[in-house]
Amino acid sequence: MMKSRLLFIETFSGRCAGAQKVSLNVLEYLNTKFDLYVIHRDSNGSYEKNFINYKKAGALPVESLLKKIFGSGNFFGHLSVKNISYFIFSVLICNIYTLVKTVKLRPNYVYTYDPRGLLLSCLFLRLFRVRVIWHLHSELPKSQILKKFLISLCSRIIVPSEAIAKSFSDTDKVCVIYNGFIFDEEIRCSVSKNTNTKKLIFLGTPFPHKGVHNLIQAVTILEQKSIPYDLCLNIYGAFEQCSLEYKKLLDSLLTRIKKTEIHFKGWTCHSRQEIANSDLLVFPSVIEQKIQLGDNLQTIKSSEALPTVLIEALSVGVPVIATNT
């Protein structure tokens, strides 16, 4: 029997973070059930190499603009006529491109994830009765108009938690599928732990909404307490992607640290091993907060559904402290 055809559209690039790990698991499974084709970013980064063994339907155009818009996490903090024009142009070009590819390929389904995937690739597909499967990893904005519009673009919406499902109480398109992982490799602590020092670890995209600034401030508060041990904080993330304003904020906060060792380790592809070598994983994503970045007072917020690093920490027996996002 001939397999149904599915087009997988991957609009992310750069590092393989939590949502990308989930999408790769989904991609591997879908490849066993469908005649699978992939459209992904044209950045030739380490993440894009994961798609080399799949049938390629194309690569998203205007990569230089996509990198500018989504590369630093700070693009939407400086809304100007120029930036808005960049965004609208990129959305239109990418949607026209994916529409043309979809009409030529004629898949039975199109799969993409998160708001970026839907906005960059699926705005016109329902007009041609294409069945779009949307995997949403975080809560949608509160706007009912925006929510209804996004729902109208999809045939089915997959969410990884009951909390997010409840935000879609007005539609029957939603189903809950928890993020799952197969950990083939047994991970154990590979360094000797000092009982006089507690090793904290943060892993994540180092944008303001991930709350690293709050984590550093929390350490300064702990230093003022009479705790019976020293602290060491290892921060993993591609901090070269941070905006200059956010780096300056972190630098100013670091000047208040008295004795705690804080190390910016950069990106790691061995997250479970680094967690296993730690005493505690801290996940300080911001629920909602105003912070001063340069000359701008910005409101930042986040929505986390089922973060991969929390599952990885539990898989190696390391406890977690997280904000209630």
Disulfide bonds with the S-S distance in Angstrom:
none
